[in-house]
Amino acid sequence: MALTAHFTRLPDLASLAPRWQALESRAAASFFLGWTWTGAWLESYAVRPELLAVTDAQGRDIALALFGHALQPRLLGRSATLSLNQSGDPGADRPFIEYNGLLAAKGREGEATRAALQALQNRNDWRTLRLDGIAPDSPLLTIPARRKTRLDRSPVYQVDLAAVRAADYLSLLSANSRAQIRRALKDHGGALPAIAKAAPADIVPWLDEMRSLNTGRHADNAWDDPAFRRFAAALASRDEKVELLRFTDGGGTIGLLLNVLHDGVAMNYQSAFAAPRAPKDKPGLLCHAAAVAHYAERGLALYSLLAGKDRYKQSLATREEALEWWQVDRFSPRLEAEAWLRKLLRRPASA
């Protein structure tokens, strides 16, 4: 039987949560498509994206997704834009979803995607579709369009924990990375820091500590945003899939990591580190090395540093994959003029 896809206003979260969680139990989806992430985002930012539901003949959910609708700035004016599992407001989308897509029942992803894409094509109120943080081979990219532009491709650096269990972690890294971590170990007494996991009563003070440690270190600091702090607290408080870890030694706090666990993979979502204690101290590398040992001992498969081109992520990794950010444009005279102008000026779409 053919599936039906339709857009509706966002239901109240009390009724959406059980629907989402019921489908999640039948899906093989990323952490970022589960209710832990989705519910925390909706609650913390009070956004109201539309709900896309793909259902079978009995009305049972086969796929769910959220689509924000906004007029987003472009080179020659604003474009009516749909954003997958985002709001379209940069402030509310600060959590930066990764491994994006449809939450779909296992084994029915293909037909659900086709139904969802047809529902998108049937709408005439958008000119641009944003697909952020998707897999390079995402079937969502098969949607017919005038122009499809990859705005970014980011490595996702990871550590193979099975390889760590079979050999010393440092032996898997470059000579420079080994030297930096060993030097940091000397600055901290020669051993990896102790790790404590936040109990419920620790979450607020430890997140406050993360905010304090990050103050003044970034031009655009997410921790300055109260909604982002609510989001981080909601994640850390929600269930066993999220761990807030604090790393210490005799000199005090070295750093904190907010990690999520899903399908045998530990993913570092947020971090905060104390100031170096010596000129060549690397508290961040030390905390991540300790986290690698921690999760390797627990039998997990991978430790992921998530998307990002930071040098430190590459130096810690033993493997990588990639995620991509896409802009899909329908025909529009204004967007055609923009494409011509960008070509003339040799200005990329990401600029």
N, C-alpha and C positions, 0 to 999 in steps of 0.2 A: 504494500500500500504506500502511496506517495505521502511524503511528509508535508506539513503546512508550516509556513514561517510567517510570523506577524509581529509587528511592533506595537507596544503599549506603553502607557505612562508607567513610571516606576511604581510598583506596589509598595505598601508600607513594609518596613524591614521585618516586622514580626511574621508576616505571611510569606515574604520572599525567602527568608532564611531556611525554613524546612524544605521548600522546593529546591533551592540551590544545593543544600546538603544531600538531599535524596539523589539528585542527579550526580553529584560529586562522588557518591558511593558506587556509582555504576560507570564512572569515567576513569580514564588513564590520563589525567590532566596534570599540568604543572601546579606547583604550590600557588602561583600567582593567579590562578583561575579558581582556586578554592574559596570557601566562605571565610576562612580565617583572614585572608588578605582582603577579599572583596567586602566583607562585612565591616572590617575595621576602617576601610577607606570611606565607605558610604556613611558610616556613623561619624567619623572624625571631621569630614569636610562638608557634610550636609549637601552634597551634590545630588542632582536629580537627572541622571542620564535616562534615556529610554531603555526599555527592556525588549530584547529580541528573543522570542521563544519559538523554537522549532519543535513541533509536536507531531505525534503519530495519530492514527485514526481514532484511538481511544482517548485522545487528549493528554497523553502522558508526555512529559518533557523529554525530548531527545537531545536538544542543545539549548544553551542559554548564553547570552552575551549582553553587555551593556554598550550603548552608543551615546556619547555626548554629542550635542549639536550646537555649534557655535560659529560665529563669523570671525575667522582667524585672519590675522594680517598676512598679506602677500605683497609682492613688490609693487603692484599697481592697484592696491586696494584690498578690501577684505573679501574672503571667499567662504561661502557656506560650506562648512566642514563637518563631517561625521568622524568621530574618533573612537576606535575600538577599545572598550573597557577603560576609557578615560573620559574626562568631562569636556576637554577642549580649552579649559582655563589653565594656563601654566601654573598658577599658584596651587590649584587643587590637584594638579597632576604631578606635583613635586615628588610623590613617592616613586615615580618612574617604574612602571610595570615592565617586567621582563618575561620571556617565554609566554608571550601573549597569544591569544587565539580564542576559539570557541570552547566552552565547556560542553563536551559532547559524550554521549554514551559510548562505551567501548564497543568497537566493531561497526559503529554507524557514523563514524566521523565523515566519511566521504559523502554520503547522501545528505547528512546534516549541513555540510558546507555548501553543497550545491543549492539546497533550499534557502540557506541564509543569503547566499550571493544573489539569488533570484529576487529575494525580498528587497535587497539593497538596490538592485537595478530598477525595481518597480517604483522606487521613490523618486520624485522629481524635485525635492527640496534641498539637494546638495550638489556641489560641484567638485568637492575634494573629499577623499577618504584617507584618514591617517591610520596606518597600521604600524604601531611602534613596538619594538622589542619582539619581533616575530622570528621564527626559524627561517633560514635562507630559502628553504624549499616549501614554505607554507602554501597550501592549496588556496588560501585566500587571495593570493596574487594572480590567480587565474581569472579574476573578475574582468570583464571587458571594460576597456577604458581608452580614452584618447592618448593618455600619457601616464607612464608609471616611472617614478623617479626614486631611486634609492638615495635617501638623505644621509645615511650613515651605516656603516658596518663596524661592529665592535667585537673584539675578541672577548671570550669568556674564559679566563684563565682558571685552571683547576689543578688539583693535586690528586694523583692516583693513589688512593690509600692502600690498595692491595700491594702496590710496589713499595710503599713505605713499610708495610708489615714484612716484606721480604728482604728489605735492605735498610740501612741507615738513611733517613730522610736527606740529610745534608749531602750524602754521596750522590744523590740524584740531581743536585743543583749545580749551577756553574761555579767555577772557582771563586769568582768575585762574590757571589751570594753566600757561599760557604764562609768566606772570610768575614763578611759583614756580620753574619749571625754569630759566629764564634767570638768575634770581638765584643758583640753585645752581651753574649753570655758571660764573658770575663767581667764586664762592667756591672753584672748583676749576680756576682757570686759563683758563677760557673754552672748554674743549673737553670733549667726552664722555670718560669714563674709558676706558682701555685694557681689553680683555677677553682673558683667558687661559682656555683650557679645561683642565680637570684631566686630567693623564696618570694612569695607574694608581697611580703612587707618590704622587700628590698627594691622592688621595681621602681617606684617613684624616686627614692633617693639616688639610686644608681643611674637612672636616666637623667636626673638633674646633674649628676657628676659628668655624664657624657656631654651634656650641653655645656657645662663649664669648661671642660677640656677642649671643646671645639670652638669656643668663643674667640673671635679674632683671627682664626686660622684660615678662613675661607671668605672669598669676596661675596659669595652668595650662600650663606650658611643656612641650611634647612632647619637647624636647631633653633634659629631665632623665630621661627614661625610656630605660634601656639597650636595650630591645627596639626602640624607635623608632629609636634610633641605628643598630642593626643593620639595620633595614629600610632606612633612608636609604642606608647603605653598600652594601647588596645592590642597590638600585636603581642607584646611581651606577656600580657595578662590572659590571653585567649585560651591557649591549650599547650599540650606537650610538644607541639611542632615548633615552638619558638623558645629559644634559650638566650637569656641575657647572662653573659659570662664576665667575671671580673678577674683580672690577672694581677697578682701581687707577689712581692718578695719582702725581705726584711726592711727595705727602704720605702715600702708603701705601694700605692697603686702604680702599675705600669700601663694598664689600658683596660678597655672594656670592648666587648664585641656583642652585637645583637645578631644572632644567627637563626636561620630557619632550617628545619630538617624535613626532608621529603623524599620518599622512595630511596632511602639509603644514601642520600646526598645531603651534606651539611653546607649551607650557603651563607656566606657572610654578607649581611645586608647593611649594617651600619657599624662604625668603629669610632673609637676615641682613645687617644694615647697621651700619656703624661709627657712632659718635656724631657728631652734627652738628658741623662745625668752626666755625660761626658761628650767630648767633641765628636766621637765616632759611634756613640750609642744609637741603637736603632730599636726603640721600644715597639714600633709597629711590627717589624720583622720578627721580633722575639715573641710577641703575642700570637701572631699567626703560626709560627713554628710550634708553639705550645698547643694551639688549637689542632694543628695537624696531628700531633702525637696523641692528643685527647681523643679525636674521632677515629684515628687508626686503631687505637686500643679497643674502642667500642664496636669495631667491625664494620663501620660504614664503608661505602665504596669510593666516594669522592668528597673532597673539600673544595668548594667552588668560591671564587672571589667575585663572581657575577660580572656583568659587563663593565668594561672600562679599559682604557688604554694606558693606565698608570704603569710606570716602570716597575714599581714594587710588586705589582701583581704578576708581571711577567717573570720577575726574578724568583718568585716563590713557586711557580707552577712547574708541573711536569707534563702537562698536556693542555690543549685548548680546543674550544669550538667557537661558534660565532652567532650573534644575533644581528638583525637588521631593522632599520627604520625606513618606512616607505611612505611616499605621498602618491596617491592615485588620483589623477585629474580626469574629469569628464570634459567634453568640449565646452568651451566658453570663449567668446571673443576676447575678453579681458585676459584669461589665462593663456590664450594663443599669443596675444601681444606680449605678455610677460615672457613666454618661452622664447619668442623671437628676440626680445631685448636682452635676455640673459645670454643667448647665444652670441649676439653682437658684442656684448660687454665681456664675454667669457666669464660670466659670474655664475657659480654653481647654485643649484636650488637650495642648498643648505645654508647659503650666505644670506 
